[in-house]
Amino acid sequence: MTVSIVSLLAPYFERYITLERIHPTGTYNYKARDVSGAQVIETTLHSRKCRPGSWLYIAVPVTANLVSLAPREKLYVGSQTRDRMFRGDGMAARNFHHAEMRSGNGEDNLENFLRSGEKAFIYHISAALIAKAVEEVQYLSRFIPLLHQPENHVGYWFEQFILYSEGKEWRWNSAGTKVAAQMLLQTL
């Protein structure tokens, strides 16, 4: 049986955003990404926007338990070094723009999920909290090499490992593990 890294990191994740619903009439443009007339997603921000630095994030239904996620509850896993989730020309950070989640995999995507009446939480974890978990949770100690990679950032490596080990279970992730990361991940 494969151990879920998300379940082991669960106590260290922080609830960041609730994706509430598609706004009934609001639309936005995002010229830099050639987006025009996209629907606004209403959110509740639970903590301030992430500071620059490496972090890992996941999207799950609000009813999900991070310790024991069912495959259908694994919506999206990603990583960033800057908070780019709030976008849209003139939106003043009042819109959730995440192209990959919105695209998802065909009809299984963020917008349709919200239209069905569901809500999603986005949880995030900083590189510092990942390092703390790796230090405190015995099973995670095998991931020490991911904390010290010269290329990319800690959140990226943990995202890649989750995609490597759980792959197609993350419903809205259309790209799997990057080929360049697979060699390192196979050694863990």
C-alpha positions as MATLAB code, in Angstrom:
seq = 'MTVSIVSLLAPYFERYITLERIHPTGTYNYKARDVSGAQVIETTLHSRKCRPGSWLYIAVPVTANLVSLAPREKLYVGSQTRDRMFRGDGMAARNFHHAEMRSGNGEDNLENFLRSGEKAFIYHISAALIAKAVEEVQYLSRFIPLLHQPENHVGYWFEQFILYSEGKEWRWNSAGTKVAAQMLLQTL';
ca = [
       0.000    0.000    0.000;
       1.315    3.419   -0.940;
       1.480    6.010    1.819;
      -0.171    9.307    0.912;
       2.221   12.211    1.329;
      -0.758   14.569    1.623;
      -2.102   12.578    4.574;
       1.260   12.836    6.342;
       1.481   16.575    5.628;
      -2.177   17.122    6.614;
      -1.492   18.565   10.094;
       0.861   21.143    8.556;
      -1.448   22.407    5.792;
      -3.321   25.655    6.388;
      -6.734   26.433    4.941;
      -6.171   29.304    2.558;
      -9.236   29.898    0.359;
     -12.784   28.654   -0.014;
     -13.948   28.640   -3.616;
     -17.597   29.462   -3.054;
     -19.393   29.755   -6.390;
     -19.441   31.160   -9.886;
     -20.695   34.741   -9.743;
     -24.091   34.814  -11.504;
     -23.235   37.769  -13.777;
     -19.661   38.912  -13.125;
     -17.036   38.443  -15.804;
     -13.449   39.594  -16.168;
     -10.661   39.986  -18.682;
      -7.029   39.065  -18.193;
      -5.201   40.550  -21.164;
      -1.796   39.103  -20.257;
      -3.236   35.582  -20.694;
      -5.590   36.418  -23.553;
      -8.647   35.756  -21.380;
     -11.807   37.660  -22.192;
     -15.256   37.432  -20.606;
     -14.355   34.689  -18.119;
     -16.705   34.145  -15.206;
     -15.738   35.499  -11.802;
     -15.322   32.966   -9.011;
     -16.365   34.191   -5.581;
     -14.002   33.262   -2.765;
     -13.445   33.576    0.936;
      -9.834   34.216    1.901;
      -8.984   32.584    5.259;
      -5.473   33.895    5.608;
      -3.626   36.675    3.919;
      -2.202   36.134    0.483;
       0.947   34.076    0.464;
       4.222   35.881    0.760;
       6.894   35.160   -1.847;
       8.532   31.833   -1.177;
       7.997   28.219   -2.068;
       4.688   26.603   -1.253;
       2.615   23.585   -2.148;
      -1.167   23.779   -2.431;
      -4.057   21.399   -2.955;
      -7.733   21.809   -3.817;
     -10.276   19.440   -2.279;
     -14.054   19.498   -1.654;
     -14.953   21.279    1.593;
     -16.219   17.966    3.003;
     -12.878   16.179    2.464;
     -10.562   15.044    5.241;
      -6.900   15.571    4.263;
      -5.804   12.569    6.312;
      -7.898   10.180    4.243;
      -8.658   11.654    0.834;
     -10.711    9.480   -1.474;
      -9.621    9.565   -5.121;
     -12.698   11.651   -6.113;
     -11.711   14.243   -3.482;
      -8.278   14.861   -5.001;
      -9.088   17.851   -7.182;
      -5.760   19.597   -7.817;
      -2.195   19.774   -6.555;
       0.218   22.559   -7.472;
       3.120   24.689   -6.314;
       4.171   28.290   -6.635;
       6.702   30.831   -5.515;
       4.370   33.812   -5.978;
       0.646   33.992   -5.346;
      -0.883   34.169   -8.820;
      -4.335   32.822   -7.999;
      -6.031   36.208   -7.831;
      -6.082   37.712  -11.295;
      -8.202   39.610  -13.729;
      -7.744   43.114  -15.034;
      -9.157   45.604  -12.545;
     -10.369   42.911  -10.122;
      -8.266   44.092   -7.131;
      -7.718   40.485   -5.960;
     -11.449   39.727   -5.832;
     -11.377   36.925   -8.375;
      -9.870   33.454   -8.405;
      -8.086   32.871  -11.684;
      -6.355   29.542  -12.073;
      -6.248   28.454  -15.704;
      -5.343   24.813  -15.031;
      -8.120   24.232  -12.499;
     -10.614   26.002  -14.744;
      -9.560   23.813  -17.683;
      -9.315   20.633  -15.642;
      -9.831   17.514  -17.715;
     -12.665   18.150  -20.116;
     -15.985   18.507  -18.338;
     -14.382   17.651  -14.985;
     -13.121   21.100  -14.017;
     -13.394   23.805  -11.370;
     -16.192   25.778  -13.023;
     -18.456   22.755  -13.483;
     -17.661   21.598   -9.947;
     -18.811   24.954   -8.544;
     -21.858   25.063  -10.847;
     -22.950   21.729   -9.375;
     -23.315   23.414   -5.983;
     -20.054   22.069   -4.539;
     -17.446   24.231   -2.809;
     -13.703   23.634   -2.579;
     -11.013   24.467   -0.055;
      -7.518   25.345   -1.111;
      -4.960   24.409    1.496;
      -1.351   25.501    1.332;
       1.889   24.668    3.066;
       5.105   26.687    2.979;
       8.569   25.297    2.355;
       9.374   25.950    6.029;
       6.401   23.859    7.167;
       7.283   21.114    4.681;
      10.802   21.038    6.155;
       9.338   20.885    9.665;
       7.131   17.939    8.663;
      10.098   16.152    7.069;
      11.968   16.603   10.365;
       9.086   15.500   12.602;
       7.441   12.653   10.650;
       9.704    9.626   10.375;
       8.332    8.387    7.040;
       8.902   11.814    5.473;
      12.622   11.809    6.355;
      13.255    9.999    3.077;
      12.349   13.298    1.351;
      15.268   15.265    2.812;
      16.946   15.342   -0.632;
      13.929   17.278   -1.992;
      14.592   20.075    0.500;
      18.028   20.735   -1.018;
      17.574   20.572   -4.781;
      19.447   23.327   -6.650;
      16.811   23.521   -9.392;
      13.262   24.693   -8.718;
      11.846   24.966   -5.210;
      10.673   22.751   -2.354;
       6.946   23.070   -3.147;
       7.659   22.067   -6.751;
       9.465   18.881   -5.732;
       6.695   17.806   -3.383;
       4.073   18.564   -6.060;
       6.073   16.452   -8.510;
       6.339   13.576   -6.040;
       2.603   13.637   -5.345;
       1.888   13.574   -9.075;
       4.512   10.866   -9.532;
       3.019    8.607   -6.864;
      -0.692    9.460   -7.228;
      -0.750   10.662  -10.834;
      -4.162   10.358  -12.391;
      -5.961   10.526   -9.032;
      -5.702   14.351   -9.104;
      -8.722   15.152  -11.228;
      -7.871   18.608  -12.561;
      -4.147   18.067  -13.107;
      -3.726   17.460  -16.803;
       0.081   17.292  -16.816;
       1.816   14.551  -14.894;
       5.291   14.511  -13.442;
       7.892   16.352  -15.494;
      10.316   13.942  -17.157;
      13.306   15.777  -15.660;
      11.946   15.187  -12.139;
      11.196   11.488  -12.599;
      14.840   10.390  -12.350;
      15.289   11.917   -8.896;
      11.874   10.838   -7.660;
      12.513    7.206   -8.603;
      15.360    7.124   -6.074;
      13.163    8.041   -3.093;
];
